[in-house]
Amino acid sequence: ETGVTQTPRHLVMGMTNKKSLKCEQHLGHNAMYWYKQSAKKPLELMFVYSLEERVENNSVPSRFSPECPNSSHLFLHLHTLQPEDSALYLCASSQASGIGANVLTFGAGSRLTVL
Amino acid sequence: GQNIDQPTEMTATEGAIVQINCTYQTSGFNGLFWYQQHAGEAPTFLSYNVLDGLEEKGRFSSFLSRSKGYSYLLLKELQMKDSASYLCAVKDSNYQLIWGAGTKLIIKP
């Protein structure tokens, strides 16, 4: 149990579908992140929320839409995705500042396949 | 641009020692991190170096040379459970994490 839970673990969707990924952390952290992990590529930071405010959006296409209703929950809403969006989507959390900001706790990821 | 280089794959024998290298070119430096990721699982934090030298934590040690833009992760007394990917990451001057593509370590009996 990592303290960061992601659902679903696996998702297959068509290009016209709308789905959402969910992330929940029970660590008392106040920063949350979405990363994209593709085979043999570095982790790509997509979004960062700190104290429930979005502080980072790394030129992510608008077909990905994040939502952070509170410091424990993070969503990634997906619509009209492309096959190249197939990847492992990792959620992570940390403290927003101080020494704890140095260490990310990751969830196990949601494996997304776009047909 | 910013870049982290590490070998794509390494193979080692159970009980042996392996060193995984990481070189980086970043705009500024605010620490280097190593994470371990077993297949299908979450990456987990292994070590953090911000000053030059060796940090030892059980069978794992991490070394940093800021002047050379170089780090390594040393794994001793390898066990089959050490088969995993090892991710190197650097925090740049903006405190953004720059990640390497990871090194897949295969342990053979």
Interface residues (C-beta under 8 A of the other chain):
Chain A: T2 V4 K40 K41 P42 L43 L45 L90 A101 N102 V103 L104 T105 F106 G107 A108 G109
Chain B: I4 T8 G31 F33 Y35 G40 E41 A42 P43 T44 F45 Y48 L87 A89 K91 Y95 Q96 L97 I98 W99 G100 A101 G102
